[in-house]
Amino acid sequence: MKINHSNYIHDRLIKFLQWLNQFLNTLWREADLLRNRAYRTRKGAHAAIFENIEVFYNCKRMHSTFGYLTPAEYEGSEAKKAA
């Protein structure tokens, strides 16, 4: 079977853009701390975004990929399965 590489690249690009759009929409929607707040430096804004991603988005937010569990709950359930 011959793969049409231009279609493959196009499909991958579309999937990436959909993911990027979803991520940015989530960040915008959930990052209330970023709205209506002025930061003195880019470093301060970067720190606030990083904290939101690391503290909330990656740790506390339920993910559909994990069956709507938080990452900590998912890791705990996987550890129990492995034991």
ABEGO torsion letter per residue (X at the ends): XBBBAAAAAAAAAAAAAAAAAAAAAAAAAABAAABGBBBABAAAAAAAAAAAAAAAAAAABBBAAAGGBBAAAAAAAAAAAAX
